[in-house]
Amino acid sequence: MSPVLSVRGLHVTLGQTELVRGVELELHGGETLTLIGESGSGKTVTSLALLRLLPRAMRLEAASLALSGQELQGLDEESFRELRGRRMAMIFQDPVGAFNPAKRVSWHLRAVLARAGETGNWRERAMAALGDVRIPNPASVLGRFPHQLSGGMLQRVLIAMVLALQPDLIIADEPTTNLDNIVERQILALFQDLQAKLASALLFVTHDMTIAAMISDRIAVMYAGQIIETGPAPSVLRNPLHPYTRGLIQTANALEEGAERLTEIPGQPPAPTSLEPGCAFRPRCAHARPGCELPQPAREPEPEHRVRCVLYD
């Protein structure tokens, strides 16, 4: 069975600067793949590239980018637009920007349902969609303007709009970043519940390993524009192979346990303009050794668990 999303050799450049370097991803229906890394690692650029939402100055190249076996590389913009917002959809970090402030929630849901081909019973379907994301009194919410809703409620409405399309692929770009802890946990629980009912593939983007541990079937760790480790979530969380992944997990565990002093990864991620050949993490790595200055191919020390690190030569 073909994966819902298959990406091979994805590169994104800005002028002469490479922001995303050879990303490869595969995602099946009903599966949640979490893309995790620090700010500036290329996560959001990757997710925008998959939906052709990059700024004009950025250029995308890929050996293959396929949706359910259909190669997307050669599609013109009009044909791709037919897929985006129907079979492929995105939940953004800031839900406010996804809404027209002059239009009520009912207008937004009606427009989405019309795009999905549902017009006759749109109000009933819209109320059902809001109920699916645990919004009390859907009829009241339909009559409100976006500014009359809290950030958490707006995020629920946006999720309802996306789910009403029943897309093959959903990309969620840090959808809980601007929410307080209680609302964040509620939204994550909602994602878990809905994913159990959907056949959609979910690419969830975050910088928080605790969130990744909650919702992932598989985890892909990104650093300096490159996927450096990927594998089943239990394997990555129990036995992280790359020193960077270990650092992320140690920090997340320390935060969860309320430690007085965090175990931090020393140094800062490199700027895309200052990348040198070889492993980009080596200036921060306690295990750096001869060979790290060479390009690191993906190795598979464990079944389906791949890593770019000289430690596993």
N, C-alpha and C positions, 0 to 999 in steps of 0.2 A: 504494500500500500504506500502510495507516494506521501511524503511529508507535506503538511500544509505550507510550510515555509522552508525553502532550501536556498542558502546563500553560500556562494563560493568566491573567494578572492575579492571581497569588497574593499575598495579603496575610495577615500574622499580626500580631495586636495583643495587647498586655498592658495592660489598662486603656485609657488614652488614648495609650499609646506604641506606635508602629508599629515592629515588629522586622524584618519582611520586607515589601518595598515593590514590589509589581507584578511579581513574578518570572515570566518566561516561559521555558519549556524544552521541547525536543522531542528525543526519543531513540528510535532505531530498534533493531531486533533485531540482535544481534551487534556493537553499537557501544558504545564506552566514552566517556562524557562526563564530564570531570573538572570538578568545582565547586571553585574555589580562592579563597582569601582569607585575611586575617589572622584571628586569634582574635577572636570577637565580631562578625564580619561578617554572620552570619546563616546560615552554611552548614548547621550541624547543625539549627537550627530549621526550615529549609526541608526537609531530609531527613525529619525527624520529622513535619512537617506532611503530607508526601505519603502517609505510612502512618497518619495519624490517631493519632499517639503523643505528641501535645503534652500538656504539663501542663494540668490543668483550667482554670487561670486564663487561658490563652491562647485567642484566638479566631481561627479560620481563615475566610477568605473567598476565593473565586476565581471568575473569570468562567467558567473551564472547567478540569476536572481529569479527564482521560480515560486509560483503560488499554486499549490495542488497540481504540480506537474506542468503548469503552463509557464513557459519562459516569458518574463516581463521585459527583458532588455530591449527588444525591438518594438515594443508598443509605442504608438504615438501618444501625445499628451491627452487627447480626447478619450482614447480607449482606456488609458490608465486611470483617468478621472472616473470612468464608469465603475472601475474596481474599487477605487478609494472612496470610502464612505458607504460602500455596500458590502463587498466581500472583505475589505480591509478597513479597519477603523482604529482611531487613536483616542486615548484618554489622556489629556494633558495635565501637567503639574499644577497649573493655575486654571481652575475651571472658569473663572470670570471671563477670560479672553475667548472662551468658546461660545459665548452667548451675545446676542444682540440686545443691548440694554433697553432699547425702546420697544421690545416685543415681550409678550407674556410667555410663560413656560409652555402654555398650550400651543402657541404658534411654533415654537421650536420642535415640539414632539410631533405636531401635525406635519411639518416639513420633512422630518426624518422618516415618518411612516409613509408619506407620499413617495419618497425616494425608494422605499422598500416595496412599493406597489400596493400599500394598504390605504385606502381613502374612505370607503363607505362607513366603516365602524371605527374611525380613527380615535374618537374620544374614549370609547370603551377599551380599545387597545392601549391608549396612552395611560389610562388609569391603572390598567393591569401592569404595565411596565413600571410605573412608579411604585406600585405595591410590591413588585418583585425585588426592589431595592430597599424595602422596609420603610417607605415613606408613609407616615400616618396621614390620613385625610387627603388622599391624592386629589380630590376635586378642588379643595382649597388651594393646593400648591399649583395646579394648572392655571388658576386665575391670577397668580402673582407675577411680578416682574423679577428679574434676576437679583436686583439690588435689595429686594425684600427677603432674601434667603441667606442663611449663614453659609460659610465656606463649605462646611461638611454637607449641608443639604444640597448646595449647588453641585458638589462632586457626585452625590447620589443621583441627581437629575441627569448629569452628564453620562454617568454609567448606564442609567436607564435608557437614554437616547441611543447609546452605542449598542446595547443589548437588543433593543427593538429591531435593529437591522439584521440581527442574527448573522454576523460576519464570520468568515472562516478564520480570520486572524485579527486579534486585538492586541494593540501595543499600548501599554500603560506606562507613561513616563513619569516616575516618581509621583504618583497620584495622591500620596498622603503627606508630602513634604510640608505643606503650609497649614496642616491641621494639628490641633493639640493632641496629646497622647491618647486620651480617651476616645476621641472621634477617630483618630488614626486606627486604633485597634478595632473599632466598629467597622470601618471601611475594609480593613484587611479580612475580618471575619466574613464580611459580605462577599468579597472576592472568592474566598475559599468555598463558601456555600454555593455561589453561582457557578463556579468552575466545575463543581461536582455534577451540575445539571446540564452543562453546555458541552457541545462538541467542538467549540472554538478552541484554537490554539492561542495561548496567552504568553506574550513576551512582556515581562514585568521588569522595569528598569528602576534600580535603587542604588544608594550608596551605603545602605544599612544591612549588615550581615544578619542582624536579628530578624529583620523582615524577610530576608531570603530564606532563613531557616523555617519560618512559619508557613510559607506558601509554595515553595519550589518543589517541582519534580526533578528538575536538573538546574545546575548553576553554571554560568559562564562568567569568569572573572576577567575584567578588562583593565589593562594598564598601558598608558601612553599610546592609546589607539590600537592596541593589539589584544586579542584574546590569549591569555597566558595559561589559563587552566579551565577545563570544562569537564563535567561529569555528573552522574546521579547525585542529587542533593545529599543523601546519607553518606555517600563515599567522600564527597568534598568536605562536608562538615566534620566527619569522624576522622578522616585522614587527609588533610590538606597537603598537597605535594609542593606547591610553589611557596617560597618564603614569604612572598607578599600576601598570599591567601592566608597563611598561618598568622601573619600580623593582623589582618582584618578580623579574623575569628578571635584571637586573643583579646583585642580591644573590645569587641562586641561582648565577649564573656565577662570582661572586667566591668563594663557598664551595667550589664544585667545583674551582676552580683553586688553592685554598689561599692566597688573597691575605692579606697581613698586615693590610690595612685594608679593611673591607667598605664598599660603597656603600649607605648606609642611606637609607630614605625618612624625611625629617625629620618630627617631630611624632608624634602619636598618632591612631588612628581616633576619630571622635567618638562620644560616648555616644548611644544612641538617643533619650534625653530631650532632647538639645541640638541635634538636627538643624535646620538652617535650610533655606529653599527653595533650589533650585538644586543645583549639583554639590556633594556632600558632601565631595569630595576637595580642593576649592579652597583651604582654609587651608594645605594641605601641598604645594600644586602650584606648581612653578617657572614654569608656563605660564599661570597664572591671568590672566584679562583680563576686560574688560567683556562681559557676557553669561553669565558663569559663574554669576551669581546667579539665573538663570532655570532652570526645569525643563528637563532635557536629554533630548530624544527620541532614540531609537536611529537612527543613521545607518548606511549601508552603503557605505563608501568602496571596499571590495573585495568581490568576489562571496562571499556567505555569511559575510562578516566584518563584524560590527556593533559599534558603539561609541557610548557616550553621552558626547560631548565636543564643546565648542564649536569646537575646532580644525578640525573637519571640516564646518563650515557651508558 
